[in-house]
Amino acid sequence: MTENPWLDRWNDRYSSEEFAYGTEPNNYLKEQLEKLKPSTILFPAEGEGRNAVFAATKGWEVFAFDISNEGRNKALQFAENQNIAIDYQVGELQTLNFQAEQFDVIALIYAHFPAEIKSSIHRMLDQYLRKGGVIIFEAFSKNHLDYIAKNEKVGGPKDIGSLFSIDEIRADFPNYSIRELGEKEIELNEGLFHNGTGSVIHFVGQKL
C-alpha cells in the first residue's frame, strides 16, 4: 500500500488474475479505429491494456500510460501473448517523456481522472497530438449517477466531478473540429466492472 488511495485502488483492481474490464476492445474505439489508417496512437489511463493490444494487432504503433504498475504488468503480458509490442509507461502524465505533436491519435476510453486534474490532463494531452490528429473519447456522463443508483454493476465514478458533460468536452478541446459529440445511453459488457445500461459521452474531434 502507498499513501495514495487513488493508486492503491487501481493496483488492487488490476492485481487479480481476471481482467477487470475484459480483454475485448471497447466497441466505440473499435468502430472509430476502423475509419482511420493505422499510425501512432496514445492510450492514457490504459489499465490492463485491452484497447492498446487491440490497436497493436491492427497495425498501430501503440503508446500507453497509467499510474498502476499492476495494470502495466498485465498489459505487457497480454501483448506478449498476442505476439505484439506496446510502449507502456507508468507515472503521472507530466513526468513522462512524450514529445510535442508525437501522436496521430489519442484514445481516451474511460480515462476518468480525479475531478481537480481532469481538464489540465486534457490540455496536456492536446500538446502531444499533431495538427490534424484525432481524439477518440468515451467516458461516463454526469447523468450516469442515475444509472449507478439503479445498477452498481455498470461501474463508473460515483462523484459527479469525475464524470463528464458535453460542455466540459467543448471547453477542454476548443481547438478541434467536432466530428461527433453527444450523450448516449449504451449497454456495457466489459469484464467484471462495466455491466449494464449506462450514460456516456462520445466525442471524436480533429485538431485544427
Backbone torsions as a table, in degrees:
resi	resn	phi	psi	omega
1	MET	NA	147.5	177.0
2	THR	-112.5	-174.2	175.1
3	GLU	-92.2	14.4	-178.9
4	ASN	-116.5	99.7	-177.0
5	PRO	-60.4	-33.4	179.7
6	TRP	-63.2	-46.7	178.8
7	LEU	-65.6	-44.2	179.7
8	ASP	-58.9	-37.9	-179.3
9	ARG	-59.9	-47.2	-175.9
10	TRP	-75.3	-37.3	175.6
11	ASN	-61.6	-39.9	178.3
12	ASP	-65.3	-44.0	-178.2
13	ARG	-64.1	-36.0	-175.8
14	TYR	-92.2	0.4	-173.8
15	SER	-81.9	-17.8	-179.4
16	SER	-77.2	162.4	-177.8
17	GLU	-67.4	-38.1	-179.1
18	GLU	-72.9	148.2	-179.8
19	PHE	-81.7	124.3	-174.6
20	ALA	-56.0	-40.2	-177.6
21	TYR	-118.3	21.9	177.3
22	GLY	80.0	-179.4	-179.8
23	THR	-112.0	-5.6	177.4
24	GLU	-82.5	146.0	179.1
25	PRO	-69.3	157.5	173.3
26	ASN	-61.5	136.2	-175.2
27	ASN	-61.6	-42.7	-177.5
28	TYR	-66.5	-42.4	177.0
29	LEU	-59.3	-48.1	-178.8
30	LYS	-56.8	-46.4	-179.7
31	GLU	-60.7	-42.3	-177.7
32	GLN	-74.3	-37.9	-179.5
33	LEU	-65.5	-29.5	179.0
34	GLU	-64.1	-20.1	-179.0
35	LYS	-87.8	-6.2	-172.1
36	LEU	-119.0	150.9	174.7
37	LYS	-79.7	131.1	-178.7
38	PRO	-56.1	133.5	178.7
39	SER	-153.4	-140.1	-179.3
40	THR	-92.8	136.5	-177.5
41	ILE	-140.0	141.7	177.9
42	LEU	-116.1	133.2	175.9
43	PHE	-114.1	99.9	174.2
44	PRO	-73.7	149.7	177.2
45	ALA	50.5	51.4	-168.0
46	GLU	-84.9	-7.1	173.2
47	GLY	56.6	-125.9	-172.4
48	GLU	-86.8	1.6	166.1
49	GLY	92.1	11.1	-174.1
50	ARG	-60.3	-40.0	-177.6
51	ASN	-78.7	-38.3	178.8
52	ALA	-64.0	-44.0	-179.6
53	VAL	-64.9	-42.3	177.4
54	PHE	-57.5	-48.3	-178.7
55	ALA	-60.5	-41.2	-179.7
56	ALA	-63.6	-36.7	178.5
57	THR	-67.7	-18.1	179.2
58	LYS	-97.7	9.3	173.9
59	GLY	97.0	4.4	177.8
60	TRP	-77.2	148.3	169.4
61	GLU	-87.9	110.2	-164.3
62	VAL	-106.0	131.8	172.7
63	PHE	-124.1	145.8	-178.8
64	ALA	-149.9	159.6	171.3
65	PHE	-150.1	159.8	176.5
66	ASP	-161.8	165.6	175.0
67	ILE	-86.0	-10.6	-171.7
68	SER	-98.7	117.7	172.5
69	ASN	-62.9	-36.6	179.1
70	GLU	-61.7	-41.6	178.0
71	GLY	-63.4	-45.6	-179.7
72	ARG	-61.1	-46.2	-178.7
73	ASN	-58.2	-42.6	-179.6
74	LYS	-67.5	-41.3	-179.5
75	ALA	-63.8	-43.4	-178.6
76	LEU	-67.5	-36.1	176.0
77	GLN	-66.5	-40.8	177.8
78	PHE	-61.6	-44.9	179.0
79	ALA	-62.2	-43.3	-179.9
80	GLU	-61.8	-39.5	178.9
81	ASN	-63.8	-26.8	179.7
82	GLN	-93.7	2.6	-179.9
83	ASN	60.5	38.3	175.5
84	ILE	-131.6	166.8	-179.5
85	ALA	-120.0	141.0	171.7
86	ILE	-131.7	148.4	175.9
87	ASP	-94.8	109.7	-171.8
88	TYR	-125.0	116.0	178.3
89	GLN	-104.8	156.0	176.5
90	VAL	-118.4	132.2	176.1
91	GLY	145.5	175.8	174.6
92	GLU	-71.4	145.4	-172.5
93	LEU	-53.7	-42.3	-175.2
94	GLN	-67.7	-13.7	179.8
95	THR	-95.7	-4.6	-174.4
96	LEU	-92.6	162.3	-169.8
97	ASN	-103.1	44.0	174.3
98	PHE	-75.7	154.9	-176.0
99	GLN	-109.1	154.6	175.9
100	ALA	-57.4	134.5	176.6
101	GLU	55.5	35.2	-178.6
102	GLN	-75.7	-28.8	-167.5
103	PHE	-114.8	150.0	174.5
104	ASP	-89.6	-28.9	-179.6
105	VAL	-140.3	140.6	168.7
106	ILE	-122.5	125.7	-177.1
107	ALA	-110.8	109.5	178.8
108	LEU	-101.3	95.2	-176.7
109	ILE	-112.8	104.9	-175.5
110	TYR	53.5	42.2	176.6
111	ALA	-89.4	76.5	-177.7
112	HIS	-90.9	98.1	176.9
113	PHE	-87.4	158.8	176.6
114	PRO	-53.2	145.2	-171.4
115	ALA	-52.8	-38.4	-172.7
116	GLU	-74.3	-14.5	-178.0
117	ILE	-119.8	-5.7	-168.5
118	LYS	-63.8	-39.4	179.5
119	SER	-69.7	-37.0	178.8
120	SER	-68.8	-32.6	174.4
121	ILE	-63.4	-44.3	178.8
122	HIS	-60.4	-42.0	-179.6
123	ARG	-66.3	-38.3	177.0
124	MET	-64.7	-44.1	-179.1
125	LEU	-61.1	-36.3	179.7
126	ASP	-55.9	-35.2	-179.7
127	GLN	-64.7	-27.1	-175.6
128	TYR	-88.1	-4.4	-179.5
129	LEU	-99.4	132.5	179.9
130	ARG	-71.8	159.4	173.1
131	LYS	-62.6	135.4	-174.2
132	GLY	88.7	-9.3	178.6
133	GLY	-74.2	169.1	-170.3
134	VAL	-123.8	136.4	168.5
135	ILE	-99.2	132.0	171.4
136	ILE	-117.1	125.9	-169.8
137	PHE	-136.9	126.6	165.0
138	GLU	-138.3	126.1	177.0
139	ALA	-158.8	166.2	-175.1
140	PHE	-70.4	141.5	178.7
141	SER	-86.1	168.1	178.7
142	LYS	-63.3	-26.8	178.0
143	ASN	-74.2	-7.2	-178.0
144	HIS	-65.3	-22.2	178.7
145	LEU	-57.2	-34.6	178.0
146	ASP	-64.7	-33.9	-179.2
147	TYR	-74.9	-37.2	176.4
148	ILE	-62.9	-38.9	-179.4
149	ALA	-60.8	-32.0	179.9
150	LYS	-84.9	-29.6	-174.6
151	ASN	-156.3	100.3	-177.9
152	GLU	-65.5	-20.9	-177.1
153	LYS	-68.9	-14.1	178.8
154	VAL	-71.1	-21.0	175.0
155	GLY	77.6	-175.0	-179.9
156	GLY	103.9	158.2	179.5
157	PRO	-60.9	147.4	-179.6
158	LYS	-102.6	2.8	174.6
159	ASP	-107.6	131.6	-172.4
160	ILE	-63.2	-27.1	-178.7
161	GLY	-66.5	-24.6	178.9
162	SER	-87.1	-7.1	178.8
163	LEU	-93.5	169.0	-170.1
164	PHE	-118.4	155.3	172.0
165	SER	-126.9	161.3	176.6
166	ILE	-58.8	-42.3	-179.0
167	ASP	-61.9	-39.3	178.6
168	GLU	-63.1	-42.6	-179.6
169	ILE	-64.6	-42.5	176.2
170	ARG	-58.8	-41.7	-178.2
171	ALA	-70.9	-37.2	-177.2
172	ASP	-75.5	-27.6	-177.0
173	PHE	-126.6	63.9	-173.9
174	PRO	-72.2	-24.2	-173.5
175	ASN	-97.5	42.2	-177.7
176	TYR	-129.0	141.8	167.6
177	SER	-82.5	120.5	-173.0
178	ILE	-84.2	116.9	174.3
179	ARG	-86.7	-35.1	177.1
180	GLU	-155.5	135.3	173.6
181	LEU	-155.0	113.9	-179.4
182	GLY	-167.6	167.0	176.3
183	GLU	-103.7	138.9	-172.7
184	LYS	-144.9	143.5	171.2
185	GLU	-89.5	126.8	-178.6
186	ILE	-132.4	163.2	173.6
187	GLU	-100.5	125.6	-178.9
188	LEU	-107.8	137.3	173.7
189	ASN	-144.0	72.9	-173.7
190	GLU	-124.1	94.2	174.9
191	GLY	64.0	-143.7	-174.9
192	LEU	-84.9	-24.7	-164.3
193	PHE	-117.4	0.1	175.6
194	HIS	-128.4	86.8	-177.6
195	ASN	-138.1	117.4	178.4
196	GLY	124.2	-168.4	-177.3
197	THR	-85.3	132.3	179.1
198	GLY	-139.4	170.2	177.3
199	SER	-114.6	124.2	-176.5
200	VAL	-127.3	160.3	168.1
201	ILE	-100.8	129.3	171.7
202	HIS	-108.6	131.9	179.0
203	PHE	-144.3	128.7	167.8
204	VAL	-128.5	122.4	-178.5
205	GLY	-134.2	146.7	177.4
206	GLN	-110.4	127.6	-174.7
207	LYS	-70.0	128.6	-178.1
208	LEU	-83.1	NA	NA
